[in-house]
Amino acid sequence: MNSYSAKSNRLIWRSAVVLTVVFASACVKGTRDLEQEVARVKAQKGAPVDPLPAMKDYEPYPYTAYSMRDPFAPFAGDDGSNAEGLSPEPDRVKDALEAFPLDALDMVGTMGTDESMVALIKDPDGVVHRVNVDNYMGQSEGRITAIYEDRIDLVELIPNGTGGWMERPASIALDEG
């Protein structure tokens, strides 16, 4: 780089700085006129505000549709009892597999013939359990109803939301992994 080009670059930089300072100082002017305008607006009196309307007294509306069902009362026959008499057995000793949710259990195989089929279930701890029809598994009172070579069918007992119980079918398929 020659000295002529270095001098011209310095001259351009100095000129740019001087022009920036000149333009910036021209943009800044006193705020006296702004302060005067704010003071003038604050000194003006506002328009009067209309008074609030008087509140009307609340008149309760009586519920006269006595022929209709009360929306807050339970449905007829929905007193929490079960027409089928479903409920968990309180004195039944829980099986080991009832400590785990169904989706945490894996079916890993079967043993026996169609009449005496036994399923092999692996729990999340890696322990393999033998189960038969009428054994329980899962956290919803799941009773085994049938064992096939590729799946186990269960019936779970779940709350129906009104204090009673209802049955829900479930199954566990053979883990192919």
KAFENPE-V590255 format. One record per pair of residues at least 4 apart in sequence whose ideal C-beta (glycine too) atoms are under 7 Angstrom apart, sorted by the first residue. I is the first residue (numbers start at 1). GAP is how many residues later the second one is. D is the distance in Angstrom with one decimal. If there is no record, write none. Layout:
i->I gap->GAP d->D
i->I gap->GAP d->D
This chain:
i->1 gap->4 d->5.6
i->1 gap->5 d->6.1
i->3 gap->4 d->6.2
i->4 gap->4 d->6.4
i->5 gap->4 d->6.4
i->6 gap->4 d->6.6
i->7 gap->4 d->6.3
i->8 gap->4 d->6.3
i->9 gap->4 d->6.4
i->10 gap->4 d->6.2
i->11 gap->4 d->6.2
i->12 gap->4 d->6.3
i->13 gap->4 d->6.5
i->14 gap->4 d->6.3
i->15 gap->4 d->6.2
i->16 gap->4 d->6.3
i->17 gap->4 d->6.5
i->18 gap->4 d->6.4
i->19 gap->4 d->6.2
i->20 gap->4 d->6.1
i->21 gap->4 d->6.3
i->22 gap->4 d->6.4
i->23 gap->4 d->6.7
i->24 gap->4 d->6.9
i->31 gap->4 d->5.8
i->32 gap->4 d->6.4
i->33 gap->4 d->6.5
i->34 gap->4 d->6.5
i->35 gap->4 d->6.4
i->36 gap->4 d->6.4
i->37 gap->4 d->6.5
i->38 gap->4 d->6.3
i->39 gap->4 d->6.3
i->69 gap->4 d->6.9
i->74 gap->4 d->4.6
i->74 gap->5 d->6.5
i->74 gap->88 d->7.0
i->78 gap->84 d->5.0
i->80 gap->82 d->6.1
i->80 gap->83 d->2.8
i->80 gap->84 d->5.6
i->81 gap->83 d->6.4
i->82 gap->4 d->4.6
i->82 gap->5 d->6.6
i->82 gap->82 d->4.5
i->82 gap->83 d->5.9
i->86 gap->71 d->6.3
i->86 gap->79 d->4.2
i->86 gap->80 d->6.6
i->86 gap->81 d->6.6
i->87 gap->78 d->5.4
i->88 gap->53 d->5.2
i->88 gap->69 d->6.0
i->94 gap->4 d->4.5
i->95 gap->40 d->5.9
i->95 gap->41 d->4.7
i->95 gap->42 d->6.5
i->96 gap->33 d->6.3
i->97 gap->8 d->6.4
i->97 gap->24 d->6.1
i->97 gap->26 d->6.4
i->97 gap->32 d->5.8
i->97 gap->34 d->6.9
i->97 gap->40 d->3.8
i->98 gap->38 d->5.4
i->98 gap->39 d->6.2
i->98 gap->40 d->6.6
i->98 gap->41 d->6.5
i->100 gap->4 d->4.6
i->100 gap->5 d->5.6
i->100 gap->23 d->5.5
i->100 gap->24 d->6.0
i->101 gap->37 d->6.3
i->101 gap->38 d->5.3
i->102 gap->36 d->4.0
i->102 gap->40 d->6.3
i->102 gap->68 d->6.1
i->102 gap->70 d->6.4
i->104 gap->20 d->4.8
i->105 gap->16 d->5.4
i->105 gap->18 d->6.1
i->105 gap->32 d->6.4
i->105 gap->67 d->6.2
i->106 gap->15 d->6.9
i->106 gap->16 d->4.7
i->106 gap->69 d->4.2
i->107 gap->12 d->5.9
i->107 gap->14 d->5.9
i->107 gap->45 d->5.9
i->107 gap->65 d->4.9
i->107 gap->66 d->6.5
i->107 gap->67 d->5.0
i->107 gap->68 d->5.8
i->108 gap->12 d->4.9
i->108 gap->14 d->5.0
i->108 gap->20 d->6.4
i->108 gap->67 d->5.7
i->109 gap->11 d->4.4
i->110 gap->7 d->5.6
i->110 gap->8 d->6.6
i->110 gap->9 d->5.4
i->110 gap->10 d->6.7
i->110 gap->37 d->6.6
i->110 gap->39 d->5.4
i->111 gap->7 d->4.8
i->111 gap->9 d->6.9
i->112 gap->4 d->4.6
i->112 gap->5 d->4.9
i->112 gap->6 d->5.0
i->113 gap->4 d->6.9
i->117 gap->30 d->4.3
i->118 gap->12 d->5.2
i->118 gap->14 d->5.9
i->119 gap->12 d->5.1
i->119 gap->28 d->4.8
i->119 gap->33 d->5.2
i->120 gap->8 d->5.5
i->120 gap->10 d->6.3
i->121 gap->7 d->7.0
i->121 gap->8 d->4.9
i->121 gap->10 d->5.6
i->121 gap->16 d->6.7
i->122 gap->4 d->6.5
i->122 gap->6 d->5.1
i->123 gap->4 d->5.2
i->123 gap->6 d->6.6
i->131 gap->4 d->4.4
i->131 gap->6 d->6.4
i->131 gap->13 d->6.0
i->133 gap->11 d->5.4
i->133 gap->12 d->6.8
i->133 gap->13 d->6.6
i->133 gap->14 d->6.1
i->134 gap->9 d->6.4
i->134 gap->10 d->6.4
i->135 gap->9 d->5.1
i->136 gap->5 d->6.6
i->136 gap->6 d->6.1
i->136 gap->7 d->5.5
i->137 gap->5 d->5.3
i->137 gap->7 d->6.7
i->137 gap->17 d->7.0
i->138 gap->4 d->3.6
i->138 gap->16 d->6.9
i->138 gap->18 d->6.4
i->140 gap->16 d->4.0
i->140 gap->17 d->6.4
i->140 gap->18 d->5.3
i->141 gap->15 d->6.2
i->141 gap->16 d->3.9
i->142 gap->12 d->4.2
i->142 gap->14 d->4.5
i->142 gap->28 d->6.1
i->143 gap->11 d->6.3
i->143 gap->12 d->5.5
i->144 gap->8 d->5.9
i->144 gap->10 d->5.5
i->145 gap->8 d->5.0
i->145 gap->9 d->6.3
i->145 gap->10 d->5.5
i->146 gap->7 d->4.3
i->147 gap->5 d->5.4
i->150 gap->23 d->6.5
i->150 gap->24 d->4.7
i->151 gap->20 d->5.1
i->151 gap->21 d->6.5
i->151 gap->22 d->4.8
i->151 gap->23 d->6.4
i->152 gap->19 d->6.3
i->152 gap->20 d->4.8
i->153 gap->16 d->7.0
i->153 gap->18 d->5.0
i->154 gap->16 d->4.6
i->154 gap->17 d->6.5
i->155 gap->12 d->5.1
i->155 gap->14 d->5.9
i->156 gap->11 d->7.0
i->156 gap->12 d->4.8
i->156 gap->14 d->5.2
i->157 gap->8 d->5.4
i->157 gap->10 d->6.1
i->158 gap->7 d->6.9
i->158 gap->8 d->6.2
i->158 gap->10 d->5.3
i->159 gap->6 d->6.2
i->160 gap->4 d->4.7
i->160 gap->5 d->6.2
i->160 gap->6 d->4.5
